Amino acid sequence: MNRTEFEYFLNAVHYCLWRWQIKVYAFMEKLGDVLFSPLKYLFTDNFRKRYHESKLKLEPQFNDLYYNDKNGFCVAWAHHLMGTFCTCYPLFLSFSLLGLGTRLFGGLNSFVALVLIFVPSGICYIPVYKALYTKDRYLKYFKKFEKEDEQWHRKWSRITTLFCVGAALFFIGGIFAMILLGPH
């Protein structure tokens, strides 16, 4: 995989995570409306009318707050999730080294353990950061991906799901490797 393919892959996964966050927020908003709708009977018609008017007036600001692709709530969560999932892959190596180090040396001090955890994750995260966030590169890809057809979106949604599941499996596998390689 060359650099442009790697960058495309990461940005497509990041884009799908952003779209998932938008769907989650929309679902939570609808759920909140359903759960709190019985409360409307506690208020007067005039209050309900003023509430709906102010809600319609403020809706564009809330949409920008949540859906803005540069600094909205959903894209912030997508950034966070992308970092989390990308960090899970090198944690397999970190946990394996922790288990092996504990077996060979009878234990590791806290500094060495932290180095074994954070150095591989940090080193692996550098190319991810460059591919996504340097000069807000992801925004250019988001514009490009918005124009793609439904088949492309379904394909990359599946790939994103596999990427996330793979990250979770690597994390869990790393814990098992640490236990298996550790002292007996």
N, C-alpha and C positions, 0 to 999 in steps of 0.2 A: 504494500500500500504506500503510495507516494504522499507527499505533503498535502497536495491539493485534495486528494481523495480523503485523507485523514481529516482535513479541515471541513470538507463537505459533510462527512459522516457526523462529526461532532456537532456541527451547526444544525444539521437536520434533526438529530436527537434532541438538541436543545430547543429547537423550534417546536417539536412535538410535545416536549415537557411544558412549554409555555402554553400551547393550545389546551393541554390537559388541565392546567391550572385555571384557565379561563372557564372551561367546562365545570370544574369543581366549584369555582366561585358562583357561576350562574345557578348551579344546582343548590348550593347553600342559600343563595338569595331566595330562590323559589321555596325551599324548605322553610326558611324563616317566615316568609309571607304566609304559608299555609299554617304554620304553628301559631303565629300571632294573629291570624285573621279573626278568631273568635273574640279577641279583645276589642274589636271595632264596635261591638255592641255596647261597650261601656261608655262610649263617648257620644257627644251630640253630633247631629248632622253637620252643623257649622264647623265644628272642630275637624271632622273627617274631611270635609271639603278643603279646608285650609291645609291640612296635612298632605292631601294628594296634590294640591297645587304646588306646595313647597317641594314635595318629592320630585315632581316633574321638572321644576326649575333647577333643582340641584343634581338631577340625574346625569347631565353631561360631565359635571365635575367629579362625581363618583366614578363614572365610567373611565375617565381619564386617570383617576387615582388607581384604579384596579387594572385596567386593560392597556395602559400606555406601554408600548414595547421598549421604551428607553429606560423608564424609572418607575413603572407601575408595580403594584403589589404582586401581580401574577408573574411578571418577568423576574422579579426579585426571588420569588419562590423557585422559579425555573433555574435561576443561577445557583441557588442553594442546592437544589436536587441534583443538578448536573455535577457540581463539585462533590457531593456526597457519593454519587454512584461512581464517578471516576476515581475516587479515592479508595473505594472498596476493592478494586482489582489489585493494586499493589499491596493492600493489607494482607492478602494471602501470603505473599513473600515475607512481609514483616512478622506475621504471626508464626510462620514456619521457622524463621530465624530465631524468634524468641524461644520457641520450644526446643530447637536444636541447641541454642546457647545455654539454656537451663539444663539440658541433659549433659552437655559436655563440661560445663563449668560449675554445676551444682547450684546455679542461681546467677542472676544478673543484677547489678545495681540499677537504681532507678534511671540514672542518666543514660546508661547503655540501652536500657529498654525503650526509653523515649526516643533515642536516636534511631533504634531499629524500627520504630513505628513511623516516626515523622520524616526521616530522610527519604526512604523509598517513595512515600506518598508525595512529598514535596517535589522530588525530582520528576516523578511521573505527571504531576499536575502542571508543571511549567509549560510543556507543549500544548496542553489543553487550554491553559489561560491565554497563550499566544494565539491559538486558533480561534478562540471565541471572543475575547474581550479587548485585545489590543486594537486601539482605534475603533472600538465598537464594531468590530468586524461582523458580529452576529446580526446587526441591523441590516446590513447589505444582503445577507443570506435570507433574513426574514422576508424582505421585500421580494426576493426571488422566489421563495417557497410559497408565498401567498398566491402567486400566479399559476402554481402547479394544479393539475387536475385531481379529482377525487381519488383516482386509482393510486397516484403518487402518495397522497396523504394516508391512505389505508396501508400501503406498503411500509411507509416510514413509521407509522404508528405501531405496526407489528414489530419492526426492527427495534424501536425504542422500548417496547415491552420486553423483548428478549435481552436488550442491553441492561435494563433495570433488574430483571430476574437473574441474569448472569452475574451482575454485581453483588446481589444478595447471596447467591450461591458461592461466589468467591469469598465473600466475607465469612459465611458460615463454614465453608471448607477450610479457610485459614484457621479458624478456631479449632476445628477438628484436627488439623495438621499440627497445631501447637500442642494439643493434648496428646496426640499419638507420638510426636517427636520428643515430647518432654520426658522428664524422669519417670521411671516406673518403680 
